[in-house]
Amino acid sequence: MGVDLHIHSTASDGQLTPEEVVRLAVKKRLRVIAITDHDSIDGIEPALVAAKPFPSLKVIPGLELNTDIPRGEVHIMGYFIDYRNTELKRTLEALRHSREARARKMIANLGELGIEVEWQRVQELARGGSVGRPHIAQAMFERGYIPSIQEAFIKYLGRQGPAYAARERLSPEEAVKLVVKAGGLPVLAHPADIDDIDELLIQLKEAGLVGLEAYYNGYSRKTIDRLVELANKHELITSGGSDFHGLGGKETPIGGANVPSDCAERLIPLAEQREKVVTQ
């Protein structure tokens, strides 16, 4: 297989730097990876530079955009994006500011529950990247408030948790269009639990969606087969990845989602075709 198209680094809420991600991918003998940090492109260039000495590894520049729908969240992956695109940078900067405001609000909410988390420590854990809930969870774990990172989301930081706070987000259609404007290929991330997915796919395909993530962390064979069938029905490319964050424990390891090589093989020529159209 050797393909993992869903990997996070310290540019958002991952634990490994982009350079460490590349070295780990090489060690695991992966052939194609995508750096897809949440609302951040800061890890792309360091990963591309780190990969130069390793011609056996292709690094796809990407990101993961978190968006809102009435009944929850939808995430949009963007592959082969122009990470120097001005509009993309401006939008991501606004989203990062919103993330920081949300994180401060959640820390205040935790304080009202008797859980003291220091903003400075959360920033340190983010290591200069985009601040996310996993950083707050890690700070809670360090202080002994929870027995595991997962417990923080289950009891406090999840959408229904008492410390949760909302933030500014794009709609799924806006995220797809943003990726397209940045020259990228939009793919619907981990869609197994999305309600009314057929209707959503029709809307997003009209906006420019090209793929659907069928191979993902923890998906059963039955779920994968259903999603592959859904992708075929809507004439979408299948994609996949581990959603690796470097957290250890029960997390799917990098390259561990058993993504078929043709997922990358179908994305790469499509990206090349789009690049030719832009440069002509």
Secondary structure, DSSP 4 states (H G I P E B T S, - for coil): --EEEEE--TTTT-SS-HHHHHHHHHHTT-SEEEE--BT--TTHHHHHHHHTT-TT-EEEEEEEEEEEETTEEEEEEEES--TT-HHHHHHHHHHHHHHHHHHHHHHHHHHHTT----HHHHHHHHTTS---HHHHHHHHHHTTS-SSHHHHIIIIISTTSTT------B-HHHHHHHHHHTT-EEEE-S-TT-TTHHHHHHHHHHHT--EEEEEETT--HHHHHHHHHHHHHTT-EEEEE--B-S--TTSPPTTTT---HHHHHHHHHHHHHHHHHHH-
